[in-house]
Each structure stands twice: as C-alpha cells, then as structure tokens.
Amino acid sequence: MCDELTPEELAAASAISRRRFGLVGGAAVLAACQGTGVAGVSGGVRESAVIVTTHDGNADAWFFHPAKGKHPGIVMWPDIAGIRDANMVMARRLAAAGYAVLLVNQYYRSARAPIMATISEWRTPEGQAKLKPMIAAISPAGTLRDAAAFVAWLDRQAAVDAKRGIGSNGYCMGGPFAVRTAVAAPDRVRAAASLHGAALVTDAPDSPHRLLGETKAAFLFAIARNDDARAPGEKDALQAAAQAAGRKADVKVYAADHGWTVPDAPVYDQAEAERAWSRMIALFAAL
C-alpha cells in the first residue's frame, strides 16, 4: 500500500520530486495561492482555488476546466499525501482532455492543503505523526456527505455540463472514496476509477465492493501487482461484486507497484501509468 516504502525508495522519491516538479518551491506557491484564491489560465485550462461548503465545514479544493465551453464534471480524490504539485499536474491534464475537475482536500476537517509536498513525507516519523490524526478524522459516512456536496457543487458551475454524467477518480486511499462518490450521488455519477485503491475489499458491511449495487456507475479498478500479490483474491471479489450488481467493471492488475500512476511516487511507471490513463479516459468518455 501507500505506506510501504523502503529507505532507498524514500531517498529516490525526494530526488524524483525535485527534478520533475521543483516541489521545494511549489508547496509554498500552492499555499499562497490557496490563501489568495488565485485564478488563472494556462494552456487553455482555467484553474482556481475554491471552497466547497459541506455538511461538516468548508472544504478547500482546486477547480480545473477548459477555458471555454461546458464539460463533464470529475471529483478527483488524491492519495494519502493530499493535494500537492503532482496531482495538480494530473488534474490539469484531465481538464485539458475536456473535463471539469474538482481536486479535493480530503483532510479539510483538520487542515487546509498543502499538507505535504511529496508522497515520501508520509513515511517520515514527522509525516506519520502529522497525518494519522487527520486520517482518523475521515469516516465512510463523512466521505459520503462530502462526495454529495462535491457533486452538487460541480453541477452549479457554469463550466460543467449538467446534462452529462459526473465521474470520480481516486488514488490509493482515494480509490474507495471514488466508489463512495458513486454511492453518494447515484443519479449523477456514472463512472468511477480507482487507481491502486486501498481497502476496496474488507469485511466491513459497508466495504466499497459491497456497495456497487447502490450505484449506477461503470467502474475501473486498476490494481498494482504488489497489492495483488498480497491479496490475490481481491480482484476476483471486485469482479464478482460488479457482476452481481449488474455494473460494468474493468478490473485489471498492472505490471507496476502501488502508487505507479502518481508522478512524484518513487515507483512511478510511465508506461503503465499511460496504460491506466487510457483506460480511465475510455471510462469517462461515456459520461
């Protein structure tokens, strides 16, 4: 899972992050932008820091969309390290492909983003101490409430085509959140993508795989090879649950390790990331 990195991978992660994104300064810029509500247009994509009012408070987020026209909305859930430059880049790319993307801070109950600059910070003692209380403040019920608020917010935006369906994608801990988004707004969410999602199949009564029948969505479950090695039955449980629920599901194990789709991860695999990207775009094309 996302917390299982070796010391060698941690060292590599810092170097990768600095080289790809200049994250040392990027986090400070992101913090400043969140404080000012800055908006801008780059490469035909408009982006702005926004606040979404939820049942539990005010969630900070970033909204990316093509500068012109109306487009299907996407709720994007980051991995365990939260909003940072790496997933800003990912959200911009998705917006450039023709979607209105709301990149959300799942930790808004505890702190505004950015909380970490790179995924590698999570594995430091300081990172663990910082994030674990924030993770504990997130519940399945709270995620459902948040997801409903995020979908409703998207539907009110001029850049969103409310006649089209809404999608959701989530990475690592965001994978089950993407599924719960489809549960929270079944009449609006028509596609959900989990990229190396964690805790999708559990013994809990509200395990994500048990909820597929409460949705009207099609699904992508992109599974890391090391996650599959640890729990080889999960892919079968997901496929069986989708079949029982009558939901279309693309369930595949990729030739890369947990976190491979996120550019600042030490295990980032460009070829397999592009493969997962193409499957996600195919899923969202039907919105």
Secondary structure by P-SEA (a helix, b strand, c coil): ccccccaaaaaaaaaaaaacccccaaaaaaaaaaaaccccccccbbbbbbccccccccccbbbbcccbbbbbbbbbbbccccccaaaaaaaaaaaaacccccccccccccccccccccccccccaaaaaacaaaaaaccaaaaaaaaaaaaaaaaacccccccbbbbbbbcccaaaaaaaaaaaccccccbbbbccccccccccccccccccccccbbbbbbccaaaaaaccaaaaaaaaaaaaaccccccccccccccccccccccccaaaaaaaaaaaaaaaccc
